[in-house]
Amino acid sequence: MRSSILVFVIFALLSFRTNAQVTPRIENQKDTLNSRTPAKTRLIFQLEHESGGELKFNERSKETLADSYYSGLNFRVGFQTQFQDSLKSIYNEIYNYPIYGVGIYSSTFGQEHLGRPFAFYGFVAIPIKPKVNSKWNFNYRIALGLSGRFNPYNEEDNPFNLLIGSKNNVFIDLGLQANYRLSQKFQVGAGIAFHHFSNGALALPNTGINLLPLSLSVSYTPTSRPFDYRKTSVPKMEETEELHFNYAFGFKQIDREHDSQYFKSTLGAYYSRHLGYKWRLGAGMDAFYSASGNDEKIAGDKAGSFGALFSYGPAFYIDHVLNSRLYINGNVGVYLHRNKFNGESTPVYLRAGVRYKVYKDFFAGVSIKAHGGKADFIEWTTGYGFKLRKKRANPASN
């Protein structure tokens, strides 16, 4: 679990470097390789306080979060390029010069049985319709990291935490923020966020904690130079059809009566094609292996059989492409064969995660496979994509 603290952080920082240097923006035909200079960056520091918003969807959360009050702090360091600094990548312009960075989070629920969680995460904040020299600016944020310092459930020592069974958990953050510029260096902001803490069923209970807090923030930029959001026309892209294969693995605790963690893996094959720069859609097939199918205490008389060990089904595929290497992946699939005793509780399965092209078309990533709102397991993924053909596309719209 501790290794996941680096995943999105590394992806975000490598992605920022890729945006600034790998795919330079050509403003006119006279630009040459000799005239292209590395992009300068804009450094942004932000301190944010958030509070309230405990979501109590079921009896477990109502009981565990009773008499609690959530309060948290975030400190973020972000890096942003702008038009006048250098030739820009296509994706920088399409996403209005996004901010990539890292953050530190600390919080309390005012209840000893929950602990005092902290998190370290990577994030990307994407401006929404920015205007040059406007005092107002808006953005939405996506963040992923690892949290710690939870006080996990223990039947004897901590029976009051019915939501989290591990000290370390995945931290997912989605946010929307409005900022008002006080001066060239300072701005204040307000926003709303969604936080989710989960261990992907690595240890039970794993109902998870969900929050919808409101926030106030102050941001500081060392430079006093006005930000430049100007853009040039985005050239036509070559739409690529791809066939990609991926393998993933993870571990899962089936139920609280059995402490064992069972190995699980996924083998997938998908076809996809670009719909503009931002989206890629497709379909394919997944096959799943669950080692718990070997255990007679779990699978009963079916233990060890092919049907107890494997499940499979087709799935819809979608990528939200953030730049030429970093993208958010999602799937909605339907089992043709499944085993409830392996934790495959519903006919439909979901997947959401992040992937990064580490070298050419080789990619790696992490995702959560789930059934409804209940996590199945965390998938550590690697794979390769084959380009089938290219087709000239219409200019992308921003």
C-alpha positions as CSV (number, residue, x, y, z in Angstrom):
1,M,0.0,0.0,0.0
2,R,2.8,2.5,0.8
3,S,4.1,2.3,-2.8
4,S,0.8,3.9,-4.0
5,I,2.0,7.1,-2.3
6,L,4.3,7.6,-5.3
7,V,2.1,6.6,-8.2
8,F,0.0,9.7,-9.0
9,V,2.7,12.0,-7.8
10,I,5.2,10.6,-10.2
11,F,2.6,10.5,-13.0
12,A,1.7,14.2,-12.4
13,L,5.3,15.4,-12.3
14,L,6.4,13.4,-15.3
15,S,3.4,14.5,-17.1
16,F,4.2,18.2,-16.4
17,R,7.7,17.7,-17.8
18,T,6.2,16.0,-20.8
19,N,3.8,18.8,-21.5
20,A,6.5,21.4,-21.2
21,Q,9.3,19.8,-23.3
22,V,8.2,16.7,-25.2
23,T,5.4,18.1,-27.4
24,P,6.4,21.7,-28.2
25,R,3.7,24.1,-29.6
26,I,4.5,25.4,-33.1
27,E,3.1,28.9,-33.5
28,N,4.1,29.4,-37.1
29,Q,5.9,27.6,-39.9
30,K,9.1,29.5,-39.4
31,D,9.7,28.0,-36.0
32,T,12.5,25.6,-36.0
33,L,14.0,23.2,-33.4
34,N,16.8,25.7,-32.7
35,S,14.2,28.4,-31.8
36,R,12.3,26.2,-29.3
37,T,13.3,26.9,-25.7
38,P,12.3,24.9,-22.7
39,A,9.1,26.2,-21.1
40,K,9.4,28.3,-18.0
41,T,7.1,27.5,-15.1
42,R,4.9,29.4,-12.8
43,L,5.1,28.4,-9.1
44,I,1.9,28.5,-7.0
45,F,1.6,27.9,-3.2
46,Q,-1.9,27.3,-1.7
47,L,-3.1,26.9,1.9
48,E,-6.6,25.6,2.2
49,H,-8.9,25.0,5.2
50,E,-12.0,22.8,4.8
51,S,-14.7,21.6,7.1
52,G,-18.0,19.7,7.4
53,G,-19.7,17.5,4.9
54,E,-19.6,14.0,6.4
55,L,-21.7,11.8,4.1
56,K,-23.6,9.2,6.1
57,F,-25.1,6.8,3.5
58,N,-25.8,3.8,5.7
59,E,-26.1,2.7,9.3
60,R,-22.4,2.0,9.7
61,S,-21.4,5.5,8.7
62,K,-24.2,7.0,10.8
63,E,-23.0,5.1,13.8
64,T,-19.2,5.6,13.3
65,L,-19.5,9.3,12.4
66,A,-22.0,10.2,15.1
67,D,-21.0,13.3,17.1
68,S,-18.0,13.8,14.8
69,Y,-17.1,17.0,13.0
70,Y,-14.6,17.0,10.1
71,S,-11.9,19.7,9.7
72,G,-8.9,19.5,7.4
73,L,-5.9,21.5,6.0
74,N,-4.3,21.2,2.6
75,F,-1.0,22.7,1.5
76,R,-0.3,22.5,-2.2
77,V,2.6,23.3,-4.5
78,G,1.8,23.6,-8.2
79,F,3.6,24.3,-11.4
80,Q,2.1,26.0,-14.4
81,T,3.3,27.1,-17.8
82,Q,1.9,30.0,-19.8
83,F,1.7,31.3,-23.3
84,Q,4.3,34.0,-23.3
85,D,7.0,31.8,-21.6
86,S,7.7,29.5,-24.6
87,L,6.2,27.4,-27.3
88,K,3.4,25.3,-25.8
89,S,2.3,21.8,-26.1
90,I,-1.1,21.2,-27.6
91,Y,-2.6,19.8,-24.4
92,N,-1.4,22.8,-22.4
93,E,-3.5,25.0,-24.6
94,I,-6.5,22.6,-24.8
95,Y,-6.7,22.4,-21.0
96,N,-6.0,26.2,-20.5
97,Y,-2.5,25.6,-19.0
98,P,-3.2,23.2,-16.2
99,I,-1.5,23.2,-12.8
100,Y,0.4,20.0,-11.9
101,G,1.7,19.5,-8.4
102,V,1.8,17.8,-5.0
103,G,-0.1,18.3,-1.8
104,I,0.0,17.5,1.9
105,Y,-3.3,17.0,3.8
106,S,-4.0,16.7,7.6
107,S,-7.4,16.3,9.2
108,T,-9.4,15.4,12.3
109,F,-12.9,14.1,13.0
110,G,-12.8,14.9,16.7
111,Q,-13.2,11.2,17.5
112,E,-10.4,9.0,18.8
113,H,-11.8,5.9,17.2
114,L,-11.3,7.4,13.7
115,G,-7.8,8.8,14.2
116,R,-6.2,11.9,12.7
117,P,-5.7,11.1,9.0
118,F,-3.1,12.7,6.8
119,A,-2.3,12.2,3.1
120,F,0.3,12.9,0.5
121,Y,-1.0,13.2,-3.1
122,G,-0.4,14.4,-6.6
123,F,-3.0,16.6,-8.4
124,V,-3.9,18.4,-11.6
125,A,-6.0,21.6,-11.5
126,I,-7.6,22.6,-14.8
127,P,-8.7,26.2,-15.3
128,I,-12.3,26.8,-16.5
129,K,-12.6,29.4,-19.3
130,P,-9.8,31.7,-18.0
131,K,-9.7,35.3,-19.1
132,V,-6.6,37.4,-19.5
133,N,-6.2,40.0,-16.7
134,S,-9.5,38.9,-15.0
135,K,-9.6,39.1,-11.2
136,W,-11.7,36.0,-11.1
137,N,-10.6,32.5,-12.1
138,F,-12.1,29.0,-11.7
139,N,-10.7,25.5,-11.8
140,Y,-11.6,21.8,-11.2
141,R,-9.1,19.5,-9.5
142,I,-8.4,15.8,-9.6
143,A,-6.0,14.2,-7.0
144,L,-4.9,10.8,-5.9
145,G,-2.6,9.7,-3.1
146,L,-2.1,7.7,0.0
147,S,-3.5,8.5,3.5
148,G,-2.4,7.3,6.9
149,R,-2.8,7.6,10.6
150,F,-6.4,6.2,10.6
151,N,-7.3,4.2,13.7
152,P,-8.6,1.0,12.1
153,Y,-11.3,-1.3,13.2
154,N,-10.3,-3.9,15.8
155,E,-12.8,-6.2,17.4
156,E,-11.2,-5.8,20.8
157,D,-9.2,-2.5,20.8
158,N,-11.4,-0.3,18.5
159,P,-14.8,-1.8,17.8
160,F,-16.3,1.7,17.1
161,N,-14.7,2.2,13.7
162,L,-17.0,0.3,11.4
163,L,-15.8,2.0,8.2
164,I,-12.1,1.5,7.8
165,G,-10.0,-1.7,8.5
166,S,-6.5,-0.3,7.8
167,K,-4.2,2.5,8.9
168,N,-3.2,3.4,5.3
169,N,-5.8,4.0,2.6
170,V,-6.2,5.4,-0.9
171,F,-7.1,9.1,-0.9
172,I,-9.2,10.3,-3.8
173,D,-10.0,14.0,-4.1
174,L,-12.2,15.9,-6.6
175,G,-12.6,19.6,-6.2
176,L,-14.2,22.8,-7.7
177,Q,-12.7,26.2,-6.8
178,A,-13.3,29.9,-7.4
179,N,-10.5,32.4,-6.8
180,Y,-10.4,36.2,-6.5
181,R,-7.1,38.0,-7.2
182,L,-6.2,40.5,-4.5
183,S,-2.9,41.5,-6.1
184,Q,-0.5,40.1,-8.7
185,K,0.9,37.7,-6.0
186,F,-2.0,36.9,-3.7
187,Q,-5.5,35.5,-4.3
188,V,-8.3,34.1,-2.0
189,G,-10.6,31.3,-2.9
190,A,-13.6,29.2,-1.9
191,G,-14.6,25.8,-3.1
192,I,-16.3,22.4,-2.6
193,A,-14.6,19.0,-2.7
194,F,-15.4,15.3,-2.6
195,H,-13.0,13.0,-0.7
196,H,-13.0,9.3,-0.6
197,F,-10.9,7.0,1.7
198,S,-10.7,3.3,0.9
199,N,-8.2,0.4,1.0
200,G,-9.8,-1.5,-2.0
201,A,-10.9,-4.4,0.2
202,L,-7.4,-5.1,1.2
203,A,-8.6,-5.2,4.8
204,L,-12.1,-5.3,6.2
205,P,-14.3,-3.4,7.0
206,N,-14.0,-1.3,3.9
207,T,-17.2,0.7,3.8
208,G,-15.0,3.7,3.3
209,I,-15.3,7.4,4.4
210,N,-16.9,9.9,2.0
211,L,-16.8,13.7,2.6
212,L,-18.2,16.7,0.8
213,P,-16.5,19.7,2.6
214,L,-16.6,23.4,1.9
215,S,-13.2,25.2,1.8
216,L,-11.5,28.6,2.0
217,S,-8.0,29.2,0.6
218,V,-5.2,31.7,0.1
219,S,-2.7,31.3,-2.8
220,Y,0.7,33.0,-3.4
221,T,2.7,33.3,-6.6
222,P,6.3,34.6,-6.3
223,T,6.2,36.3,-9.7
224,S,4.2,39.5,-10.1
225,R,3.9,39.1,-13.9
226,P,0.3,38.8,-15.1
227,F,-0.7,35.4,-16.3
228,D,-1.1,35.0,-20.0
229,Y,-3.9,32.7,-21.2
230,R,-3.7,33.6,-24.9
231,K,-4.0,30.7,-27.4
232,T,-3.2,29.9,-31.0
233,S,-5.2,27.6,-33.3
234,V,-5.0,23.9,-32.4
235,P,-3.9,21.9,-35.4
236,K,-5.7,18.8,-36.8
237,M,-4.8,15.6,-34.9
238,E,-4.3,12.2,-36.3
239,E,-7.0,10.0,-34.8
240,T,-5.4,6.7,-33.9
241,E,-7.2,3.4,-33.5
242,E,-5.5,1.2,-30.9
243,L,-5.6,-2.4,-29.7
244,H,-4.2,-2.6,-26.2
245,F,-3.6,-5.4,-23.7
246,N,-3.2,-5.1,-20.0
247,Y,-2.4,-7.2,-17.0
248,A,-3.2,-6.2,-13.4
249,F,-2.9,-7.8,-9.9
250,G,-3.9,-7.1,-6.4
251,F,-5.1,-8.7,-3.1
252,K,-8.4,-8.9,-1.4
253,Q,-9.9,-10.0,2.0
254,I,-13.1,-11.8,1.2
255,D,-14.9,-11.4,4.6
256,R,-14.2,-10.5,8.2
257,E,-14.4,-14.1,9.3
258,H,-11.3,-14.9,7.3
259,D,-8.2,-12.8,7.8
260,S,-6.4,-14.2,4.7
261,Q,-5.7,-11.9,1.8
262,Y,-6.2,-13.6,-1.6
263,F,-4.4,-12.9,-4.8
264,K,-6.5,-11.5,-7.7
265,S,-5.5,-10.6,-11.2
266,T,-6.9,-9.3,-14.5
267,L,-6.2,-9.8,-18.1
268,G,-7.8,-7.4,-20.6
269,A,-7.9,-6.7,-24.3
270,Y,-9.5,-3.6,-25.7
271,Y,-10.0,-1.7,-29.0
272,S,-10.3,2.1,-28.8
273,R,-10.2,5.2,-31.0
274,H,-9.8,8.9,-30.3
275,L,-12.8,11.3,-30.3
276,G,-10.8,14.5,-30.4
277,Y,-7.8,15.2,-28.2
278,K,-9.6,14.8,-24.9
279,W,-11.4,11.4,-25.2
280,R,-10.8,7.9,-26.3
281,L,-13.7,5.4,-26.5
282,G,-13.8,1.6,-27.1
283,A,-14.8,-1.8,-25.9
284,G,-13.2,-5.1,-25.0
285,M,-13.0,-8.1,-22.7
286,D,-11.7,-8.8,-19.2
287,A,-10.9,-12.2,-17.6
288,F,-10.4,-12.3,-13.8
289,Y,-8.6,-14.8,-11.6
290,S,-9.4,-15.2,-7.9
291,A,-7.2,-17.4,-5.7
292,S,-10.0,-17.5,-3.1
293,G,-11.6,-20.0,-5.5
294,N,-9.1,-22.6,-4.3
295,D,-10.2,-22.3,-0.7
296,E,-12.9,-24.8,0.4
297,K,-13.9,-22.4,3.2
298,I,-14.8,-19.9,0.5
299,A,-15.8,-21.9,-2.6
300,G,-17.1,-25.0,-0.9
301,D,-17.4,-28.1,-3.3
302,K,-16.4,-25.9,-6.3
303,A,-12.9,-25.2,-4.8
304,G,-10.1,-25.6,-7.4
305,S,-12.4,-25.8,-10.4
306,F,-12.0,-23.6,-13.4
307,G,-15.4,-22.0,-12.8
308,A,-14.5,-21.1,-9.2
309,L,-11.2,-19.5,-10.1
310,F,-12.1,-17.5,-13.2
311,S,-14.8,-15.0,-14.2
312,Y,-15.0,-12.9,-17.4
313,G,-17.1,-10.4,-19.3
314,P,-17.2,-7.6,-22.0
315,A,-16.7,-4.0,-21.0
316,F,-17.1,-0.4,-22.3
317,Y,-13.9,1.5,-22.3
318,I,-13.3,5.3,-21.9
319,D,-10.2,7.4,-21.4
320,H,-10.0,11.1,-20.4
321,V,-6.7,12.1,-22.0
322,L,-4.9,14.8,-20.0
323,N,-1.8,14.9,-22.2
324,S,0.2,12.7,-24.6
325,R,1.1,10.3,-21.7
326,L,-1.2,10.7,-18.8
327,Y,-4.9,9.7,-18.9
328,I,-7.7,8.7,-16.6
329,N,-9.2,5.3,-17.5
330,G,-12.7,4.0,-16.8
331,N,-14.7,0.8,-17.6
332,V,-18.2,-0.5,-17.2
333,G,-18.4,-4.2,-17.7
334,V,-21.0,-7.0,-17.4
335,Y,-20.1,-10.5,-16.2
336,L,-20.8,-13.4,-18.4
337,H,-19.7,-15.6,-15.6
338,R,-19.0,-14.6,-12.0
339,N,-18.7,-16.0,-8.5
340,K,-20.4,-14.3,-5.6
341,F,-18.2,-16.2,-3.1
342,N,-15.1,-14.4,-4.6
343,G,-16.7,-11.0,-3.9
344,E,-18.2,-10.5,-7.4
345,S,-21.5,-9.3,-5.8
346,T,-23.3,-7.7,-8.7
347,P,-23.6,-8.6,-12.5
348,V,-22.0,-5.2,-13.4
349,Y,-18.4,-4.2,-12.5
350,L,-16.8,-0.8,-12.6
351,R,-13.2,0.4,-12.9
352,A,-11.6,3.9,-12.4
353,G,-7.9,4.7,-12.4
354,V,-5.0,6.5,-13.8
355,R,-2.4,5.4,-16.4
356,Y,0.8,6.7,-17.7
357,K,2.9,5.8,-20.8
358,V,6.3,5.1,-19.3
359,Y,8.0,4.3,-22.5
360,K,6.6,4.7,-26.0
361,D,3.3,2.7,-25.9
362,F,4.1,0.7,-22.7
363,F,1.9,2.0,-19.9
364,A,1.5,1.5,-16.1
365,G,-1.1,2.6,-13.6
366,V,-3.3,1.9,-10.7
367,S,-7.1,1.6,-10.6
368,I,-10.0,0.4,-8.3
369,K,-12.3,-2.3,-9.6
370,A,-15.7,-2.1,-7.9
371,H,-19.2,-3.4,-7.7
372,G,-21.6,-0.5,-7.3
373,G,-20.1,1.6,-4.5
374,K,-18.2,-1.3,-3.0
375,A,-14.5,-1.9,-3.9
376,D,-13.4,-5.3,-5.2
377,F,-9.7,-4.8,-5.2
378,I,-6.9,-2.3,-6.2
379,E,-5.4,-3.2,-9.6
380,W,-1.7,-2.5,-10.2
381,T,-1.7,-2.4,-14.0
382,T,0.8,-2.6,-16.9
383,G,0.3,-3.1,-20.6
384,Y,1.0,-2.2,-24.2
385,G,-1.0,-0.5,-27.0
386,F,-0.7,-1.3,-30.7
387,K,-1.6,1.5,-33.1
388,L,-3.7,0.0,-35.9
389,R,-4.2,3.0,-38.2
390,K,-4.4,6.8,-38.3
391,K,-7.1,9.0,-39.7
392,R,-7.0,12.8,-40.2
393,A,-9.4,14.5,-37.8
394,N,-11.2,17.9,-37.7
395,P,-9.6,20.6,-35.6
396,A,-10.3,20.1,-31.9
397,S,-12.4,22.6,-30.0
398,N,-11.5,23.9,-26.6
